[in-house]
Amino acid sequence: YISNVTYKSLLFTDGTLPRAYGLPKIHKIDIPFRLIVSSINSPLYSLALFLHKVIIKNLPVASSQV
């Protein structure tokens, strides 16, 4: 269940398409690109942010880190 305020914040009517660009990995042979996709201002950005918060809140905290 989500509140009316949350529901309305997840609705979208306009937006831009996610943009993709590459960053060169200059430390590797043949200089491959690392693909970066920016979804800020895209229609699904608010939904992705909402789901991220729900998932992070419900994951157990690890007792150690690598």
N, C-alpha and C positions, 0 to 999 in steps of 0.2 A: 504494500500500500504506500502511495506517495501523496503528499498534500497537494492542494490546488496550486499553491505558490510554486512548488517544485515542478508540477505538471506544466504550468505556464512558462516557466523558465526553460523547459526542455523543448517547447514548441519552436519551430522556425518557419519563417516565411520568405526569407531572402538570405543570400549568402554568396560566398565565392567558392569556387572549386579549390580543393587542396592543391598546393604547389609542390612540385618535386624539383630538387636540385642535387648536384653531386659535389662532394668535397674530395679532392684528390688525396690519396694515401701516398705521400711523397717518400715515405720510408720503405715502400715496397717496390719490387721490380715491376717494370711496365706501368707504374703509377695508375692502379685501378681507382675507381671512384667509389666512395661510400654514399649510398643514396639516402637523402634526407627528405622526408615528406612533412611539410608544414600544413597543419589543418586549422590553424587559427583563423577565425571568421568563416569557417566552412559550416554548412548546415549541421553536421554531426559533432562539432566541437563541444557543445554544451552537454550532449549525451555522453561523450567520451569522458569528460571531466566528472560528471555525476557518477558514472560507473567506476571510474578510478577511485573516487572517494569511498564508495560502498565496498569495493574489493579490499582496499587498504585497511579499512576499519575492521573488516571481518577476518583478515589473515592473522594467524598467530605470530607473535614476535619471536624471532629466532634467538636462541641463547648464545650463539656465537656468530662471528662474521669471518668471511674469507678475506 
